[in-house]
């Protein structure tokens, strides 16, 4: 298994392997929390306008979540916030998600044989899934173009797969100290909560859910429990 780490919104071609798009702060932390609440699926979209259109034209019962420049989007039900998701009733619901980094990179990963999304919260479960599948190539995409937290998560997954990398404790520390995390501790906006960063830096261990992307043609993210 060849393991590569890429960074940014444009994953490299990986037609024979598995691509894992990582967004620790906060898209795929929020997603994992939503699936733990009983959510059925997540529909990632590129813009707020696409989110409203998808809901209004095809998914009238879907909820909207996301952010622009980390801040909640007017008219959406939730920000990109695991804390807000934890307060909601999501059993058997569907969510339309717009985020700056994780969703953007996911939408550009169509040519991989298989695509997963992950945060630190489910990194161990994701690594276990990759080990079981044993693809020839794994690409770990740190979706924040300049942030350290997604790179740290990728290095942790690579470590779990037997390559060079870092421990969970090191990845957690880098997440808590990442530049993207600091505004959540600064009190600059009432919906940028430190609880979101604590969630992003946490691990649900081997019993976390893995999150899988299906393109047919509208991308949809679903979750499954570890075997």
C-alpha positions as CSV (number, residue, x, y, z in Angstrom):
1,X,0.0,0.0,0.0
2,X,1.5,3.3,-1.1
3,X,0.4,6.2,1.0
4,X,0.5,9.8,-0.2
5,X,-0.5,13.0,1.5
6,X,-1.8,15.9,-0.6
7,X,-3.0,19.3,0.5
8,X,-5.7,21.6,-0.8
9,X,-8.9,21.4,-2.8
10,X,-7.7,19.4,-5.8
11,X,-7.0,15.8,-4.9
12,X,-4.6,14.0,-7.3
13,X,-5.9,11.3,-9.6
14,X,-6.3,8.0,-7.8
15,X,-8.4,5.8,-10.1
16,X,-7.1,2.5,-8.7
17,X,-7.0,3.5,-5.0
18,X,-8.9,5.0,-2.1
19,X,-8.9,8.8,-1.4
20,X,-9.6,10.1,2.1
21,X,-10.6,13.8,2.2
22,X,-9.8,15.2,5.7
23,X,-11.4,18.2,7.3
24,X,-10.9,18.3,11.0
25,X,-12.1,21.9,11.7
26,X,-14.9,21.2,11.2
27,X,-16.8,19.7,8.3
28,X,-16.2,16.0,8.9
29,X,-16.2,16.3,12.6
30,X,-19.6,17.9,12.3
31,X,-20.6,15.1,9.8
32,X,-19.5,12.3,12.2
33,X,-21.5,13.9,15.0
34,X,-24.6,14.1,12.7
35,X,-24.4,10.4,11.8
36,X,-24.1,9.5,15.4
37,X,-27.4,11.3,15.9
38,X,-29.1,9.1,13.4
39,X,-28.7,11.1,10.2
40,X,-29.3,9.1,7.0
41,X,-27.1,11.0,4.5
42,X,-25.3,14.2,3.8
43,X,-25.4,15.9,0.4
44,X,-22.3,18.1,-0.1
45,X,-22.7,21.1,-2.3
46,X,-20.4,23.9,-3.6
47,X,-22.4,26.9,-2.6
48,X,-25.3,28.2,-0.4
49,X,-27.3,28.8,-3.6
50,X,-26.9,25.2,-4.6
51,X,-27.9,24.1,-1.1
52,X,-31.1,26.1,-1.2
53,X,-31.9,24.9,-4.8
54,X,-31.3,21.2,-3.9
55,X,-33.6,21.5,-0.9
56,X,-36.3,23.5,-2.7
57,X,-36.4,21.4,-5.8
58,X,-35.6,17.9,-4.7
59,X,-35.2,17.5,-0.9
60,X,-37.9,19.6,0.8
61,X,-37.4,17.9,4.2
62,X,-33.6,18.2,4.2
63,X,-31.8,20.4,6.7
64,X,-29.0,22.8,5.8
65,X,-25.7,23.2,7.5
66,X,-22.4,24.9,6.6
67,X,-20.3,28.0,6.7
68,X,-18.6,30.7,4.6
69,X,-15.3,31.9,6.1
70,X,-16.2,29.8,9.2
71,X,-19.4,31.8,9.9
72,X,-23.0,30.4,9.7
73,X,-24.9,31.0,6.5
74,X,-28.1,33.1,6.8
75,X,-31.1,30.9,6.2
76,X,-29.3,27.6,7.1
77,X,-30.5,25.5,10.0
78,X,-27.0,25.0,11.5
79,X,-23.5,26.3,11.2
80,X,-20.7,23.9,10.5
81,X,-20.7,23.0,14.2
82,X,-20.6,19.7,16.0
83,X,-21.9,21.4,19.1
84,X,-25.0,22.7,17.2
85,X,-25.5,19.3,15.6
86,X,-25.4,17.6,19.0
87,X,-28.4,19.7,20.2
88,X,-30.6,18.7,17.2
89,X,-32.9,15.8,16.5
90,X,-31.6,14.2,13.3
91,X,-32.9,10.6,13.3
92,X,-33.6,9.5,9.7
93,X,-33.0,13.1,8.5
94,X,-30.9,14.3,5.5
95,X,-28.5,17.1,5.6
96,X,-27.2,19.4,2.8
97,X,-23.7,20.6,3.7
98,X,-21.7,23.5,2.3
99,X,-18.2,24.1,3.6
100,X,-15.1,25.9,2.4
101,X,-12.5,23.1,2.4
102,X,-13.7,19.6,3.1
103,X,-16.7,19.7,0.8
104,X,-14.7,21.6,-1.9
105,X,-12.1,18.9,-2.0
106,X,-14.6,16.1,-1.8
107,X,-16.5,17.4,-4.9
108,X,-13.2,17.2,-6.8
109,X,-12.3,13.6,-5.9
110,X,-14.7,11.8,-8.3
111,X,-12.0,9.9,-10.2
112,X,-10.9,7.9,-7.3
113,X,-12.0,4.2,-7.1
114,X,-13.4,5.0,-3.6
115,X,-13.7,8.1,-1.5
116,X,-14.0,8.5,2.2
117,X,-14.1,11.6,4.4
118,X,-12.6,11.8,7.8
119,X,-11.6,14.0,10.8
120,X,-9.5,13.2,13.8
121,X,-12.7,11.9,15.4
122,X,-12.8,8.8,13.1
123,X,-9.2,8.6,12.0
124,X,-8.6,5.3,13.7
125,X,-11.7,3.7,12.3
126,X,-10.8,5.0,8.9
127,X,-7.3,3.6,9.1
128,X,-8.7,0.2,10.1
129,X,-11.0,0.3,7.1
130,X,-8.1,1.1,4.8
131,X,-6.0,-1.7,6.2
132,X,-8.8,-4.2,5.6
133,X,-9.3,-3.0,2.0
134,X,-5.6,-2.9,1.3
135,X,-5.8,-0.8,-1.9
136,X,-2.6,-0.3,-3.9
137,X,-2.7,3.5,-3.3
138,X,-4.1,5.6,-0.5
139,X,-4.2,9.4,-0.9
140,X,-4.9,11.4,2.3
141,X,-6.1,14.8,1.3
142,X,-5.5,17.5,3.9
143,X,-8.3,19.8,2.6
144,X,-7.3,23.0,4.3
145,X,-4.8,24.6,1.8
146,X,-2.6,26.0,4.5
147,X,-3.8,24.6,7.8
148,X,-1.9,22.2,10.0
149,X,-4.7,20.3,11.6
150,X,-5.6,18.3,8.5
151,X,-2.0,17.5,7.8
152,X,-1.6,16.3,11.4
153,X,-4.6,14.0,10.9
154,X,-3.2,12.6,7.7
155,X,0.1,12.0,9.4
156,X,-1.7,10.2,12.2
157,X,-3.6,7.9,9.8
158,X,-0.3,7.2,7.9
159,X,1.3,6.3,11.3
160,X,-1.6,3.9,12.0
161,X,-1.1,2.2,8.7
162,X,2.6,1.6,9.5
163,X,4.2,4.6,7.8
164,X,6.0,7.6,9.1
165,X,3.7,9.8,11.1
166,X,2.6,11.0,14.5
167,X,0.6,9.8,17.5
168,X,-2.9,10.8,18.3
169,X,-1.7,12.9,21.2
170,X,0.5,14.9,18.8
171,X,-2.3,15.3,16.3
172,X,-4.7,16.5,19.0
173,X,-2.1,19.0,20.2
174,X,-1.6,20.4,16.7
175,X,-5.4,20.6,16.2
176,X,-5.9,22.6,19.5
177,X,-3.0,24.9,18.5
178,X,-3.9,25.3,14.8
179,X,-4.3,28.7,13.4
180,X,-7.9,27.9,12.3
181,X,-8.7,27.0,15.9
182,X,-7.7,30.2,17.6
183,X,-10.8,32.3,16.6
184,X,-13.0,29.7,18.4
185,X,-11.2,30.5,21.7
186,X,-11.1,34.2,21.1
187,X,-14.8,34.9,21.6
188,X,-15.0,36.8,18.3
189,X,-18.5,35.4,17.3
190,X,-21.1,33.8,19.5
191,X,-21.4,30.8,17.2
192,X,-17.7,30.1,17.0
193,X,-17.5,28.0,20.2
194,X,-14.5,26.4,21.8
195,X,-16.6,23.2,22.2
196,X,-16.3,22.7,18.5
197,X,-12.5,22.6,18.7
198,X,-12.6,20.2,21.6
199,X,-14.8,18.0,19.5
200,X,-12.5,18.3,16.5
201,X,-9.5,17.3,18.6
202,X,-11.2,14.3,20.0
203,X,-11.1,10.6,18.9
204,X,-14.0,8.2,19.0
205,X,-11.4,5.4,18.7
206,X,-11.9,2.2,16.6
207,X,-15.6,2.2,17.1
208,X,-16.1,5.4,15.2
209,X,-18.1,5.4,12.0
210,X,-16.4,5.5,8.6
211,X,-17.9,7.9,6.1
212,X,-18.2,7.0,2.4
213,X,-18.9,9.2,-0.6
214,X,-21.1,7.9,-3.5
215,X,-21.3,9.8,-6.8
216,X,-24.4,9.0,-8.7
217,X,-24.2,11.7,-10.0
218,X,-25.1,14.0,-7.0
219,X,-22.5,13.1,-4.3
220,X,-23.9,11.7,-1.1
221,X,-22.1,10.8,2.1
222,X,-23.2,7.9,4.2
223,X,-21.8,6.2,7.3
224,X,-21.2,2.7,8.4
225,X,-20.1,1.1,11.7
226,X,-16.9,-0.8,12.0
227,X,-17.3,-4.6,11.4
